[in-house]
Amino acid sequence: MAFSKQQLHKFADLVKIDIPDEKLEKMNIDSVVEWLDKLQKIDTTGVKPMLSPAEHKLPLREDIVTEPNMRDKILANDPDTAGVSRGYFAVPKVMDGD
C-alpha cells in the first residue's frame, strides 16, 4: 500500500508534527505499514495478554519504622537552609501564581 505525499502530510498534521519534503522522501513508510499488516495477521488465539515481559513480583516487606524521628538528619543534607528551621526543604519557585 503506497501512500501519497499528500496523505503523509495529512497524517503528520493529524499527529501535530512537521515533516519537511526532503525527510518524507527518505522515509520508507510503506515498509512499516506492510510490517504492521503482517503483525495483524498473526493468530494470537489462546495467547494471554502480557503486561510485562518479566513475570516476577517485587518482594514485599512489612512497613515497620526502624529509625524514628530522623527529620533533622534528613534536613541536614539540604544545601539551602532557608526551610530547614521550619522543617522542610526549600526549593526554587517553578511556576508563577498567575
PyRosetta script that sets phi, psi and omega in degrees:
from pyrosetta import init, pose_from_sequence

init()
pose = pose_from_sequence("MAFSKQQLHKFADLVKIDIPDEKLEKMNIDSVVEWLDKLQKIDTTGVKPMLSPAEHKLPLREDIVTEPNMRDKILANDPDTAGVSRGYFAVPKVMDGD")
pose.set_psi(1, 113.9)
pose.set_omega(1, -178.7)
pose.set_phi(2, -96.3)
pose.set_psi(2, 135.1)
pose.set_omega(2, 177.6)
pose.set_phi(3, -99.7)
pose.set_psi(3, 142.2)
pose.set_omega(3, 175.8)
pose.set_phi(4, -80.8)
pose.set_psi(4, 162.9)
pose.set_omega(4, 178.2)
pose.set_phi(5, -60.5)
pose.set_psi(5, -36.7)
pose.set_omega(5, -179.8)
pose.set_phi(6, -65.6)
pose.set_psi(6, -41.7)
pose.set_omega(6, 178.4)
pose.set_phi(7, -64.6)
pose.set_psi(7, -41.9)
pose.set_omega(7, 179.6)
pose.set_phi(8, -64.2)
pose.set_psi(8, -38.9)
pose.set_omega(8, 176.4)
pose.set_phi(9, -64.8)
pose.set_psi(9, -36.7)
pose.set_omega(9, 178.6)
pose.set_phi(10, -66.4)
pose.set_psi(10, -43.2)
pose.set_omega(10, 177.0)
pose.set_phi(11, -60.7)
pose.set_psi(11, -44.6)
pose.set_omega(11, -180.0)
pose.set_phi(12, -61.9)
pose.set_psi(12, -38.9)
pose.set_omega(12, 178.2)
pose.set_phi(13, -65.9)
pose.set_psi(13, -37.8)
pose.set_omega(13, 179.7)
pose.set_phi(14, -64.4)
pose.set_psi(14, -36.4)
pose.set_omega(14, 180.0)
pose.set_phi(15, -94.8)
pose.set_psi(15, 8.7)
pose.set_omega(15, 173.9)
pose.set_phi(16, 62.1)
pose.set_psi(16, 44.1)
pose.set_omega(16, 172.0)
pose.set_phi(17, -125.0)
pose.set_psi(17, 152.9)
pose.set_omega(17, -179.4)
pose.set_phi(18, -111.9)
pose.set_psi(18, 117.0)
pose.set_omega(18, 179.9)
pose.set_phi(19, -115.9)
pose.set_psi(19, 117.1)
pose.set_omega(19, 178.2)
pose.set_phi(20, -66.7)
pose.set_psi(20, 155.4)
pose.set_omega(20, -178.3)
pose.set_phi(21, -57.7)
pose.set_psi(21, -35.6)
pose.set_omega(21, -179.3)
pose.set_phi(22, -61.6)
pose.set_psi(22, -42.8)
pose.set_omega(22, -179.9)
pose.set_phi(23, -72.3)
pose.set_psi(23, -34.4)
pose.set_omega(23, -179.2)
pose.set_phi(24, -63.2)
pose.set_psi(24, -36.5)
pose.set_omega(24, 179.4)
pose.set_phi(25, -68.6)
pose.set_psi(25, -31.9)
pose.set_omega(25, -179.1)
pose.set_phi(26, -78.8)
pose.set_psi(26, -23.4)
pose.set_omega(26, -177.2)
pose.set_phi(27, -74.3)
pose.set_psi(27, 139.1)
pose.set_omega(27, 179.4)
pose.set_phi(28, -108.4)
pose.set_psi(28, 69.0)
pose.set_omega(28, -176.0)
pose.set_phi(29, -63.9)
pose.set_psi(29, -37.2)
pose.set_omega(29, -176.6)
pose.set_phi(30, -59.6)
pose.set_psi(30, -39.0)
pose.set_omega(30, -180.0)
pose.set_phi(31, -68.3)
pose.set_psi(31, -33.2)
pose.set_omega(31, 177.5)
pose.set_phi(32, -67.1)
pose.set_psi(32, -43.4)
pose.set_omega(32, 179.6)
pose.set_phi(33, -65.1)
pose.set_psi(33, -39.6)
pose.set_omega(33, 177.1)
pose.set_phi(34, -61.9)
pose.set_psi(34, -42.0)
pose.set_omega(34, 178.6)
pose.set_phi(35, -63.1)
pose.set_psi(35, -41.8)
pose.set_omega(35, 177.8)
pose.set_phi(36, -65.2)
pose.set_psi(36, -37.1)
pose.set_omega(36, 176.0)
pose.set_phi(37, -62.0)
pose.set_psi(37, -41.0)
pose.set_omega(37, 177.4)
pose.set_phi(38, -62.3)
pose.set_psi(38, -40.8)
pose.set_omega(38, 178.8)
pose.set_phi(39, -63.2)
pose.set_psi(39, -38.8)
pose.set_omega(39, -180.0)
pose.set_phi(40, -63.6)
pose.set_psi(40, -28.9)
pose.set_omega(40, -176.5)
pose.set_phi(41, -83.5)
pose.set_psi(41, -8.2)
pose.set_omega(41, -179.2)
pose.set_phi(42, -69.9)
pose.set_psi(42, 131.3)
pose.set_omega(42, -180.0)
pose.set_phi(43, -79.9)
pose.set_psi(43, 114.7)
pose.set_omega(43, -179.1)
pose.set_phi(44, -112.1)
pose.set_psi(44, 22.2)
pose.set_omega(44, 179.2)
pose.set_phi(45, -62.1)
pose.set_psi(45, 132.3)
pose.set_omega(45, 178.0)
pose.set_phi(46, 82.9)
pose.set_psi(46, -1.7)
pose.set_omega(46, 178.5)
pose.set_phi(47, -92.0)
pose.set_psi(47, 123.1)
pose.set_omega(47, -178.5)
pose.set_phi(48, -74.0)
pose.set_psi(48, 141.2)
pose.set_omega(48, 176.8)
pose.set_phi(49, -60.1)
pose.set_psi(49, 146.0)
pose.set_omega(49, -176.6)
pose.set_phi(50, -118.6)
pose.set_psi(50, 123.5)
pose.set_omega(50, 178.6)
pose.set_phi(51, -82.2)
pose.set_psi(51, -30.2)
pose.set_omega(51, -178.4)
pose.set_phi(52, -151.9)
pose.set_psi(52, 144.3)
pose.set_omega(52, 177.9)
pose.set_phi(53, -69.8)
pose.set_psi(53, -20.5)
pose.set_omega(53, 178.7)
pose.set_phi(54, -96.9)
pose.set_psi(54, 120.5)
pose.set_omega(54, -178.9)
pose.set_phi(55, -100.9)
pose.set_psi(55, 68.4)
pose.set_omega(55, 175.9)
pose.set_phi(56, -130.7)
pose.set_psi(56, 154.7)
pose.set_omega(56, 178.7)
pose.set_phi(57, -109.9)
pose.set_psi(57, 146.2)
pose.set_omega(57, 177.6)
pose.set_phi(58, -71.9)
pose.set_psi(58, 138.2)
pose.set_omega(58, 178.0)
pose.set_phi(59, -68.2)
pose.set_psi(59, 138.2)
pose.set_omega(59, 179.5)
pose.set_phi(60, -101.3)
pose.set_psi(60, 149.2)
pose.set_omega(60, 175.4)
pose.set_phi(61, -132.6)
pose.set_psi(61, 160.0)
pose.set_omega(61, 178.7)
pose.set_phi(62, -71.4)
pose.set_psi(62, 146.3)
pose.set_omega(62, -179.4)
pose.set_phi(63, -87.1)
pose.set_psi(63, 86.8)
pose.set_omega(63, -177.0)
pose.set_phi(64, -117.0)
pose.set_psi(64, 132.7)
pose.set_omega(64, 176.9)
pose.set_phi(65, -74.9)
pose.set_psi(65, 120.9)
pose.set_omega(65, -178.1)
pose.set_phi(66, -98.9)
pose.set_psi(66, -36.9)
pose.set_omega(66, 178.6)
pose.set_phi(67, -132.5)
pose.set_psi(67, 94.4)
pose.set_omega(67, -177.8)
pose.set_phi(68, -72.5)
pose.set_psi(68, 161.5)
pose.set_omega(68, 174.2)
pose.set_phi(69, 54.5)
pose.set_psi(69, 56.1)
pose.set_omega(69, 178.9)
pose.set_phi(70, -101.3)
pose.set_psi(70, 12.1)
pose.set_omega(70, -175.7)
pose.set_phi(71, -55.5)
pose.set_psi(71, -46.7)
pose.set_omega(71, -177.3)
pose.set_phi(72, -66.2)
pose.set_psi(72, -36.7)
pose.set_omega(72, 177.2)
pose.set_phi(73, -65.3)
pose.set_psi(73, -41.5)
pose.set_omega(73, -178.8)
pose.set_phi(74, -68.6)
pose.set_psi(74, -45.0)
pose.set_omega(74, -179.3)
pose.set_phi(75, -67.4)
pose.set_psi(75, -19.8)
pose.set_omega(75, 177.6)
pose.set_phi(76, -65.7)
pose.set_psi(76, -17.8)
pose.set_omega(76, 179.1)
pose.set_phi(77, -81.6)
pose.set_psi(77, -8.9)
pose.set_omega(77, -176.4)
pose.set_phi(78, -78.3)
pose.set_psi(78, 119.6)
pose.set_omega(78, 178.9)
pose.set_phi(79, -70.2)
pose.set_psi(79, -24.7)
pose.set_omega(79, 179.0)
pose.set_phi(80, -100.2)
pose.set_psi(80, 108.8)
pose.set_omega(80, -173.5)
pose.set_phi(81, -85.3)
pose.set_psi(81, 11.1)
pose.set_omega(81, -176.1)
pose.set_phi(82, -60.1)
pose.set_psi(82, -39.1)
pose.set_omega(82, -177.1)
pose.set_phi(83, -101.0)
pose.set_psi(83, -8.7)
pose.set_omega(83, -174.6)
pose.set_phi(84, -59.6)
pose.set_psi(84, -41.8)
pose.set_omega(84, -178.4)
pose.set_phi(85, -64.9)
pose.set_psi(85, -23.8)
pose.set_omega(85, 178.3)
pose.set_phi(86, -94.3)
pose.set_psi(86, -5.3)
pose.set_omega(86, 175.7)
pose.set_phi(87, 92.0)
pose.set_psi(87, 26.3)
pose.set_omega(87, 177.3)
pose.set_phi(88, -147.3)
pose.set_psi(88, 165.8)
pose.set_omega(88, 175.0)
pose.set_phi(89, -84.5)
pose.set_psi(89, 131.3)
pose.set_omega(89, 175.6)
pose.set_phi(90, -92.4)
pose.set_psi(90, 128.5)
pose.set_omega(90, 179.8)
pose.set_phi(91, -123.8)
pose.set_psi(91, 157.0)
pose.set_omega(91, 178.6)
pose.set_phi(92, -64.6)
pose.set_psi(92, 150.5)
pose.set_omega(92, 178.6)
pose.set_phi(93, -66.0)
pose.set_psi(93, 132.4)
pose.set_omega(93, -177.6)
pose.set_phi(94, -101.3)
pose.set_psi(94, -40.4)
pose.set_omega(94, -177.6)
pose.set_phi(95, -126.6)
pose.set_psi(95, 148.6)
pose.set_omega(95, 174.6)
pose.set_phi(96, -78.9)
pose.set_psi(96, 158.6)
pose.set_omega(96, -179.9)
pose.set_phi(97, -79.2)
pose.set_psi(97, -1.3)
pose.set_omega(97, -177.7)
pose.set_phi(98, -71.4)
pose.dump_pdb("model.pdb")
